[in-house]
Structure formats: structure tokens, C-alpha cells
Amino acid sequence: MAYVGALRAVREHGFWFARVAGTSAGSMVAALIAAGYDAAELEWIFAPLESTTHRPDSLPSSITEPIDLSTFLDYPESSSDIDSTIMRKTYLWRAIKLNAVDELLNRKLTRLPARNQLVDDITGRIVALSFGRLNLFRNRIYNIINTALHFYPEDTPAIRSFMPITLEQLREDIADVAWRAFTDTVKDYRLFVNWTFEGGFFEGQAMYKKMKELLEAKVWESRGLSVRPVRFKDLPLELGVISANTSHPDKAKRMQVRTRLSAGNMEVARALRDSMSVPLFFKPRKYTRGGNTFEIMDGGLICNFPFWLFTGGHEGYLVPSADDNARTKVGFILDKEIDAPSHWGCPEPKWHMPGSKEGRSPNNTEALAENPEFAFLSWGGLFSGSPFGEFIGIERALRLVDVSLAAGLTFTEPWRSGIKETYPYYEVYIPLKGYNGLDFSVNKDIKTWRGMVDRGYEATVAKLINAGLIRGSARKKNPYRP
């Protein structure tokens, strides 16, 4: 949402992009720019669903409504979406197998007699049918019948009495059925299983499909060409997408830079899905090569801000251009630790201090609870007892992710300072204190949306003026203000 305002400020003041790159959410916006979407189109695509913003006629006809970001939260729809190898690792499945199955097998069949009762009854019936003539042989008959029924349990039989000696397969089959029945009923448990065993709550497929549709619509449909997956080499502008191969044994190869030169035949939507694999939130993407399985996660874990692609560091990734050094370079940084200056007059943020416009930083579970998929984080949910139930562990884990992502900016500070002294390079810090990147409900509320796009617009215009790229007198009126 903040990028939307920034891009409108860039376009309205006479600038646009020749090449783009991004990480995580930045890669999504960069890819749409590289596909050919302009500022007005992107604003409509990311607008609140109830917005009255005019739909640009230049949009492909297949794009009929803005993105509902909450649809990106695609938890497993049923137990069938969870692999059986994962199912059998859960404590619930093991408990059913070890306890519930034994409880069932030990259940007494109270309507069936014990062996001595059954043998007595059969013996009595035989003697009665002989009109008592076999009464002298009652004991012998009893012993013969008793021997013949040796397989029948001596006491009141249980279900186990009629089962084969090897019960392992039966245990597993019953545990499978019971586990899947429970998991199909309880959505929150499916989230838990994905988070615990797959490394993320959500599948990430809805996000991939939406980006795939948007890219294909702009690159192919709008030009009247047959629709097919968009590869890096198909994009009108050069694009760089960063992801992290966290399991690669060679540390030097853990940062993956996908561009036209390094991955020309790769589908762009796949690279975006990789780059946006926020740890613990979206499942890591897995690739198998040479017998090894690699986990691909959010590029921000390694490079949160790929500004170096447009300097001397682009060798092997971007096609060199004669004006590389002279071309103005602008980077947009989303910073949730800083508040909008009061003189900007921005709307109050979503989370703010009581009685003021000063931003308040919500913790991750507070932001997640804004999404209906995480309603159980609030009072009275599945894990009631505290506002965040048993999700305090998730909050801590996500805080560590925040620290890791922020470190991507901190560690490169000396390098960035050197770049600023060498190239016409500018950074736009968009102040987002009072918002949270895990709140996927942001474009359901027009007030929240306007607060973010307004900050993006104001921050960008301020930088364009301070950098001398435009005169203060040439500043356009903020379109998000009355």
C-alpha cells in the first residue's frame, strides 16, 4: 500500500523506471512494474475493495476487481492437503495410535459369554437333544467342546480377542481415519500442523496464482497474444528478485538473484513466491536438485534491499548500459520503526497512541488477529486464557524474523554510504510506525489504506525535493488529501 503512494508521486512528477528490483513485498511491486503496469493501474489493483477509484481503461479486461490481500492467507483447506508423512509425525496422530486404538481393542463385548459359559451352554444343548442318554458323557463332551473352542477367550471377550496377533496396520489405519476426521473439522489445528512441520501457516499458492494471473494479463493478454507463463526474459523491463536458499551448504550461494541473465527461463511468479516466503508465515518453497532438497525463504533474510544491482555489483545479473553510472537510482525502504513527521499532516496510523496521531508499534500477534483466519488469537478463541492464547511462542519467533530482516539493512549501511558518494543514488524512507506487514486486512479498510498511501506519497515527494530532482514550487497536490 505504501509503495502505491510512492509510485504515484514518482509518476506525477515526471519520472518512471528503466529497471527494477525488489525483495519480498518489494519484489511483487517491482515485478508488476517490469510487466508494464503504471502507477494508476497499480493504485487500482491494490485499492480497497469498496473504493470508488476509477478503473483505468488500460487494464487488461480479465482484471475485474482489486486484489483482496486476505485471500493470500490460504491455509490447508482439508487434511488431504497435509502429507501423510507429516500427519504421522504429529503428537495427536501418535496419541490416537497408542491410546485410542488400545481403548477400542480392549472394549468388552458384554453380550458375548465367557468360554466356560459358552461351553456349558453347548454341552447342555447336546445332552438335551439326546433326551438325557448322553448325560453320562457330559464331562467328556464338555472337554471336547472346550478343546474345539480353544481360540475363544476364557473371560468376557474384548474386540482384541478376535484380532490377529499383528495389530500395527490396524492401529495406523484407525489413527489415520480419526486424525483426518478431526483435522478436517478444526481449521486452526491445520494451521498449527503447517506451522510446526512445514515451517509456515499458509501454502502460498493463492499468492503465486494471483501474481501469475496479473503478469500474464499484462504481458500477453493486453497485447492480444496467447497467454502462457511469464518468464524473466519475457518482461518488457529488466527485473531482479532476491530470495534466500537457507539450506545451501555453500554460504556464498545462499543468496539467489533471479534476473533475465541469471534465470531467463524461470517463471517470474515462481521467483516471487520464493522471495515472499516470509519465515513461519508462508511455507518455504522446496527444490530438489542432485538428490538434495533445498528450502527457499524470504530474500530479506539475506538481502532486504538490493540497491547494489544498479551499481557496480550487477555483473552477471543485469545487461550493462552506457548510462548505468549516470542514471538516477531511487530505493524505497518501508520502515515501521519511524513515525511520519507531524508537519506532513498524514492521517493517523491504524495503531496509534490514545488521543494522538503518534504511531504505536503493534506486536505480530496483535496484527495477525486483525485477519479472520487468526481469530483464535483473541479472547475466547480456541486457545483462550490470554489475548494471544498459546501463540506467545509464535510471537517470539516472528520477532526474531523481524530482527533478521532489519539486519539486512543495518549490515549493508557502510556499503550504502559509499554508493551514495559515488552514484546519484537516493533512498526514500517511508515511515510506517503504526502498521504491520503481517496485517493482510489492510486494503479492506479505506482509512488504513489512505494512511499508508499518503505516507508513501509524502516521503517520496520530500526526497525528490531534497535531492534536487524537482523544485519545491513544482510539487503536485497530494491526491489523497481532501
C-alpha positions in Angstrom: 0.0 0.0 0.0 2.8 2.4 0.8 4.5 1.6 -2.5 1.3 2.7 -4.3 1.6 6.2 -2.9 5.3 6.4 -3.7 4.9 5.3 -7.3 2.1 7.8 -7.9 4.4 10.5 -6.6 7.2 9.4 -8.9 4.9 9.3 -12.0 3.1 12.6 -11.3 6.5 14.4 -11.0 7.7 13.2 -14.4 9.7 10.1 -13.6 9.4 6.3 -14.2 11.7 3.3 -14.1 14.1 1.7 -16.6 15.0 -1.3 -14.4 13.6 -2.5 -11.1 14.4 -5.0 -8.4 13.0 -6.0 -5.0 12.8 -8.4 -2.2 9.7 -9.9 -0.6 6.8 -7.5 -0.9 9.1 -5.2 -2.9 9.6 -8.0 -5.5 5.9 -8.1 -6.0 5.6 -4.4 -6.9 8.8 -4.4 -8.9 7.6 -7.4 -11.0 4.3 -5.6 -11.8 6.2 -2.5 -12.9 8.5 -4.7 -15.0 5.5 -6.3 -16.6 4.3 -2.9 -17.7 1.8 -1.7 -15.1 1.9 2.0 -14.4 1.1 3.9 -11.2 -2.6 4.4 -11.8 -3.1 0.8 -12.6 -1.2 -0.4 -9.6 -3.2 2.0 -7.4 -6.4 0.5 -8.6 -5.1 -3.1 -8.2 -4.2 -2.5 -4.6 -7.2 -0.3 -3.8 -9.7 -1.1 -1.0 -12.5 -3.3 -2.3 -15.1 -0.7 -1.6 -13.0 2.1 -3.2 -14.7 4.3 -5.8 -11.3 4.8 -7.5 -11.8 4.8 -11.3 -10.7 1.6 -13.0 -8.1 2.6 -15.7 -9.2 1.6 -19.2 -5.7 0.5 -19.9 -6.0 -2.5 -17.5 -6.4 -5.9 -19.2 -10.1 -6.9 -19.4 -9.5 -10.1 -17.3 -8.7 -7.9 -14.2 -12.1 -7.0 -12.9 -11.5 -6.2 -9.2 -8.7 -5.2 -6.9 -6.7 -7.7 -5.0 -8.1 -8.9 -1.7 -4.9 -9.5 0.1 -6.6 -11.6 2.8 -7.0 -14.3 0.1 -3.3 -14.8 0.2 -3.8 -16.5 3.6 -4.5 -19.9 2.1 -4.4 -22.3 5.0 -4.8 -26.0 4.1 -8.4 -26.5 3.1 -8.6 -30.1 4.4 -6.5 -32.8 5.8 -5.8 -34.1 2.3 -3.6 -31.0 1.8 -1.3 -32.4 4.6 1.1 -35.1 3.6 0.7 -38.4 5.4 4.4 -38.3 6.5 3.6 -35.0 8.3 0.4 -36.4 9.7 2.2 -39.3 11.3 4.8 -37.0 13.0 2.1 -35.2 15.0 1.5 -35.8 18.6 -2.2 -36.2 18.0 -1.8 -39.0 15.5 0.7 -40.8 17.8 -1.7 -40.4 20.7 -4.6 -41.8 18.7 -2.5 -44.8 17.6 -1.2 -45.6 21.0 -4.2 -44.8 23.2 -7.4 -44.6 21.3 -6.8 -47.9 19.4 -5.9 -49.8 22.6 -9.0 -48.4 24.2 -11.1 -49.6 21.3 -9.5 -53.1 21.2 -9.9 -53.6 25.0 -13.6 -52.8 25.0 -15.6 -55.8 26.4 -18.3 -57.4 24.2 -20.6 -57.7 27.2 -23.3 -59.6 25.2 -21.0 -62.4 24.5 -20.4 -65.1 27.2 -17.1 -66.2 28.6 -15.7 -69.5 27.3 -16.9 -71.7 30.2 -20.4 -70.3 29.9 -20.5 -70.9 26.2 -19.1 -74.5 26.5 -21.6 -75.2 29.3 -24.5 -74.0 27.2 -23.4 -76.0 24.1 -22.9 -79.2 26.2 -26.3 -78.8 27.8 -28.0 -78.4 24.5 -26.3 -81.6 23.2 -27.3 -83.6 26.2 -30.9 -82.3 26.0 -31.1 -83.3 22.3 -30.3 -86.9 23.3 -33.1 -86.9 25.9 -30.5 -87.4 28.6 -28.9 -90.5 27.2 -25.6 -88.7 26.8 -25.7 -87.3 30.4 -23.1 -89.9 31.5 -20.7 -88.5 28.9 -21.3 -84.8 29.9 -17.7 -84.3 31.2 -16.2 -85.8 28.1 -18.4 -83.8 25.8 -17.6 -80.7 27.8 -13.8 -81.3 27.3 -14.2 -81.9 23.6 -16.2 -78.7 23.1 -13.8 -76.8 25.3 -10.8 -78.0 23.2 -12.6 -77.2 20.0 -13.2 -73.6 21.2 -9.6 -73.1 22.4 -9.4 -69.9 20.3 -12.4 -68.4 22.2 -11.3 -66.1 25.2 -11.8 -67.6 28.7 -13.2 -64.3 30.1 -15.8 -62.0 28.6 -14.2 -61.3 25.2 -12.9 -57.9 24.0 -12.6 -56.8 20.4 -8.9 -57.5 20.7 -9.7 -61.2 21.2 -10.8 -61.6 17.6 -7.9 -59.6 16.1 -4.8 -61.1 14.6 -1.7 -61.1 16.6 -0.1 -58.3 14.5 -2.1 -55.1 15.0 0.3 -52.5 13.7 -1.5 -51.9 10.4 -4.9 -51.7 12.2 -3.5 -49.2 14.6 -2.2 -47.0 11.8 -5.4 -47.3 9.7 -7.7 -46.3 12.7 -5.3 -43.4 13.7 -5.3 -42.1 10.1 -9.1 -42.0 9.8 -9.5 -40.4 13.3 -6.8 -37.8 12.7 -8.1 -36.7 9.4 -11.7 -36.5 10.7 -10.5 -34.2 13.5 -8.2 -32.1 11.3 -10.9 -31.6 8.6 -13.2 -30.2 11.3 -10.7 -27.9 13.1 -9.1 -25.4 10.8 -6.9 -23.9 13.5 -5.3 -27.2 14.0 -4.4 -27.4 10.3 -2.6 -24.0 10.7 -0.7 -25.5 13.7 0.4 -28.5 11.8 1.6 -26.4 8.8 3.5 -24.0 11.1 5.1 -26.8 13.2 6.1 -29.2 10.5 6.1 -27.3 7.2 7.7 -24.0 8.5 4.7 -21.7 7.8 1.0 -21.3 8.4 0.0 -20.8 4.8 0.5 -22.6 1.5 1.4 -19.5 -0.6 -0.3 -20.9 -3.7 -3.0 -18.2 -3.7 -0.3 -15.5 -3.8 1.5 -17.3 -6.6 -1.7 -17.8 -8.7 -2.7 -14.1 -8.3 0.7 -12.8 -9.3 0.8 -15.3 -12.2 -2.6 -14.0 -13.4 -1.6 -10.3 -13.2 1.7 -10.9 -15.0 0.2 -13.0 -17.8 -2.7 -10.5 -18.3 -0.3 -7.5 -18.8 2.5 -9.2 -20.8 0.3 -11.4 -23.1 -3.4 -10.6 -22.9 -3.1 -6.9 -23.2 -1.0 -7.4 -26.4 -3.5 -9.9 -27.9 -1.1 -12.8 -27.6 -1.7 -16.3 -26.3 -1.5 -16.5 -22.5 1.4 -18.5 -21.1 3.7 -18.4 -18.0 5.7 -15.2 -18.0 9.5 -15.8 -17.8 12.1 -13.2 -16.9 13.2 -12.9 -20.5 9.6 -12.1 -21.5 9.4 -8.9 -19.3 9.5 -5.5 -21.0 11.8 -4.2 -18.3 14.7 -5.9 -16.5 13.8 -7.2 -13.1 15.8 -8.5 -10.2 14.2 -10.7 -7.5 16.0 -11.8 -4.4 15.4 -15.0 -2.4 17.3 -17.0 0.2 18.4 -20.6 -0.2 18.8 -21.1 3.6 19.8 -24.8 3.4 22.6 -24.5 0.8 25.8 -25.8 2.3 27.8 -23.1 0.5 27.1 -19.8 2.2 28.2 -17.9 -0.8 25.4 -19.4 -2.8 22.6 -18.8 -0.3 21.5 -15.5 -1.9 19.6 -16.2 -5.1 19.4 -13.4 -7.6 16.9 -14.1 -10.3 17.1 -11.8 -13.4 16.9 -12.1 -17.2 20.6 -13.0 -17.3 20.7 -15.4 -14.3 17.3 -17.1 -14.7 15.9 -16.1 -18.1 13.7 -19.1 -18.5 12.3 -19.1 -14.9 8.7 -18.3 -14.4 8.6 -14.9 -12.6 5.6 -15.8 -10.4 7.7 -18.7 -9.0 10.5 -16.4 -8.2 8.1 -14.0 -6.4 6.6 -16.9 -4.4 10.2 -17.7 -3.3 11.0 -14.2 -2.4 7.8 -13.7 -0.4 8.2 -16.8 1.7 8.1 -14.9 5.0 9.5 -17.4 7.5 7.0 -19.0 9.8 4.2 -17.3 7.8 4.3 -18.9 4.3 5.7 -22.3 3.8 9.2 -22.3 2.4 9.5 -23.4 -1.2 11.4 -26.7 -1.7 13.5 -27.6 -4.6 15.2 -31.0 -5.2 18.5 -30.9 -7.3 21.1 -33.6 -7.5 19.4 -35.6 -4.7 19.5 -32.6 -2.3 16.4 -30.8 -1.1 16.8 -27.0 -0.6 14.4 -24.7 1.3 13.9 -21.3 -0.3 12.7 -18.4 2.0 12.2 -14.7 2.1 15.0 -12.9 0.4 15.1 -10.3 3.2 16.9 -12.9 5.4 20.0 -12.3 3.2 19.4 -9.1 1.3 16.5 -6.9 2.3 17.4 -4.1 -0.1 19.1 -5.0 -3.4 20.2 -1.5 -4.3 23.6 -2.8 -5.4 22.1 -4.3 -8.5 22.1 -0.9 -10.1 25.7 -0.1 -9.3 29.0 -1.9 -10.0 27.5 -5.0 -8.3 25.2 -6.0 -11.1 27.8 -8.0 -13.1 26.2 -11.2 -14.3 22.7 -10.1 -13.3 21.8 -7.1 -15.5 22.8 -6.2 -19.0 25.3 -3.3 -18.8 24.2 0.1 -20.1 26.3 3.1 -21.1 24.4 5.3 -18.6 24.5 2.9 -15.6 26.6 5.3 -13.6 24.8 8.5 -14.6 21.2 7.2 -14.3 19.4 8.3 -11.1 18.7 5.5 -8.7 15.9 5.5 -6.1 15.3 2.9 -3.4 12.1 2.7 -1.3 12.5 1.4 2.2 9.5 0.5 4.4 10.4 1.4 8.0 7.9 0.5 10.7 10.1 1.9 13.4 9.8 5.6 12.4 6.7 7.8 12.6 5.6 10.3 9.9 6.8 13.8 10.8 4.0 15.9 12.2 4.4 18.7 9.7 3.5 16.2 6.9 0.0 16.2 8.3 -0.6 12.5 7.5 -3.7 10.7 8.7 -3.4 8.9 12.0 -2.0 5.3 11.6 -4.0 2.2 12.2 -2.4 1.6 15.6 -1.8 4.9 17.4 -1.4 6.3 20.9 -4.6 7.3 22.6 -5.7 10.8 21.8 -2.9 11.5 19.2 -1.6 10.6 15.7 1.6 9.2 17.1 2.1 5.7 15.8 2.2 2.7 18.1 4.0 -0.5 17.0 1.7 -3.5 17.4 3.2 -6.9 18.1 2.8 -9.5 15.4 0.1 -11.5 17.1 -1.9 -8.3 17.5 -1.6 -7.6 13.8 -2.4 -11.2 12.9 -5.5 -11.2 14.9 -6.9 -8.5 12.5 -7.3 -11.3 10.0 -10.3 -13.6 10.4 -8.0 -16.6 9.8 -6.4 -15.7 13.1 -9.5 -15.0 15.2 -8.4 -17.7 17.7 -5.6 -15.4 18.8 -8.2 -13.2 20.6 -10.1 -13.7 23.8 -12.5 -16.7 23.6 -10.7 -18.3 20.7 -9.6 -21.9 20.5 -6.6 -21.2 22.8 -8.4 -18.8 25.2 -6.9 -17.9 28.6 -4.9 -14.8 27.4 -5.3 -12.4 24.5 -2.8 -14.5 22.5 -3.5 -17.9 24.0 -0.7 -20.3 23.4 0.7 -18.2 20.5 3.3 -16.4 22.6 5.9 -18.8 21.1 4.9 -17.6 17.6 5.2 -14.0 18.6 8.7 -14.6 19.8 9.6 -16.4 16.7 8.2 -13.7 14.4 10.1 -11.1 16.4 13.3 -12.9 15.6 12.4 -12.8 11.9 11.8 -9.0 12.2 15.3 -8.7 13.6 16.8 -10.8 10.8 15.1 -8.7 8.1 16.1 -5.4 9.7 19.7 -6.6 9.9 19.7 -6.8 6.1 19.6 -3.0 6.1 22.0 -2.5 9.0 24.8 -4.7 7.8 24.9 -3.0 4.4 25.0 0.5 5.8 28.7 1.2 5.1 28.3 -0.1 1.5 25.2 2.1 1.0 27.1 5.2 2.3 29.8 4.6 -0.2 27.3 4.1 -3.0 25.7 7.5 -2.2 29.0 9.2 -2.6 29.7 7.6 -5.9 26.4 7.4 -7.7 23.3 9.6 -8.0 21.5 7.3 -5.5 18.7 8.3 -3.2 16.7 6.4 -0.5 13.1 7.1 0.3 12.3 6.0 3.9 8.5 5.5 4.2 7.6 5.9 7.8 5.1 3.1 8.8 5.1 3.1 12.5 1.6 2.1 13.5 1.2 -0.5 10.7 2.3 -4.1 10.5 3.4 -6.2 7.5 1.5 -9.3 8.7 -1.8 -7.4 8.7 -3.3 -8.7 5.4 -6.6 -6.9 6.1 -5.1 -3.5 5.2 -7.0 -3.0 2.0 -10.3 -3.9 3.5 -10.4 -0.5 5.3 -10.2 2.6 3.2 -8.9 4.7 6.2 -6.0 2.4 6.8 -5.2 2.2 3.1 -5.3 6.0 2.7 -2.9 6.4 5.7 -0.3 4.2 4.1 -0.5 5.5 0.5 -0.4 9.1 1.9 2.9 8.3 3.8 4.4 6.8 0.6 3.4 9.8 -1.4 4.7 12.4 1.1 8.0 10.6 1.7 8.7 10.3 -2.0 7.9 14.0 -2.8 10.1 15.1 0.2 13.0 13.1 -1.2 12.6 14.3 -4.8 12.7 17.9 -3.5 15.6 17.4 -1.1 17.6 15.6 -3.8 17.1 18.5 -6.2 15.2 16.3 -8.7 12.2 18.6 -8.6 11.7 22.2 -7.3 9.5 22.8 -4.3 7.3 25.0 -6.4 6.8 22.1 -8.8 5.3 19.9 -6.2 1.9 18.5 -7.0 -1.0 18.5 -4.6 -1.3 15.3 -2.6 -4.1 13.4 -4.3 -5.0 11.5 -1.1 -5.9 14.7 0.8 -9.4 16.4 0.7 
